[in-house]
Amino acid sequence: MKAKVQVFLKPGVLDVQGKAVEAALHGLGWSDVQNVRVGRTIEFDVADGDADKARAEVKSMCDKLLANTVIESYAIEVG
């Protein structure tokens, strides 16, 4: 079963990488771009065929390793 996790900084947490991308976009002429936030996507296969169990497993992975839940949020897709 395929799993996709999108990890992103929580609102209010300074996104230094997002600011750098925004500045670069402005420098290239796209001055109307604002509030750039950068995250990451992690994709992998989960052996469990039950979607609910797989989702619970992936949530546990996120809470323990894939996301720093103090400053990051995440969204899970399993299917």
N, C-alpha and C positions, 0 to 999 in steps of 0.2 A: 504494500500500500504506500502511495506517495504522501509525503508530508512536506509542507512548506511553512516556514516560520519567518515572519517579518518582524524585525526588531528595530525600534526607534526610540529616540530620547523622549522622555516625558515633557509635557509643556512646562516652560519655565526653566528648563535646564539649558544652559548655554551650549549651542551647537557650533563649535569652532570650525569644524569641517564645512558645515553648511554656510557659514559666513564667508569662508574662503571661496567656495563655489559661487556664491552670490556676487562677490567682488570680481571674480574672473568673468562671470557672465556680463556684469556691468561694463567691464573693460573691453569686452568684445562687442559692445553695442546694444545689449539687451537690458537697458536701464529700467524697464518696467517690471522686471522680475524682483519679487520681494519675499522675505520670510522663508528662505531656502532651508530645508531640514534634510539631513542625510541619514539614512539607515542602512540596514543590511538584510539580505534575504539568504536563508539557509534552507536548502532542499536536500532531502534524503528519503530512503525507503525504510519502512517499518514492517517487520515480518508479520505482525499481528493482523489478521484479516477482519477483525471486528473494529469498525470505525470508532465506536465510543471508547473501547479499551486503548486503541492506538492514540486517540486524542488525549486521553488521560496520561499515557506514557510520554507523549511529546510535551505536554504541559509540565510534567515533572522534570523533563530534560531542560526546559526553559528556566524553570525556577531554580534548578541546581547548577546549570552551566551556561546555557546559551544566551541568557540575558542577565544583566545586572539589574535586578528588580528594584533597587533603590533609585536608580536614575533612568531606567529604560522600561518601556512597555513592549508587549509583543502581541501578534495576531497569528493564529494557527489555522492552517487549512489542511485537512486530511481527506484523501479520497482516491 
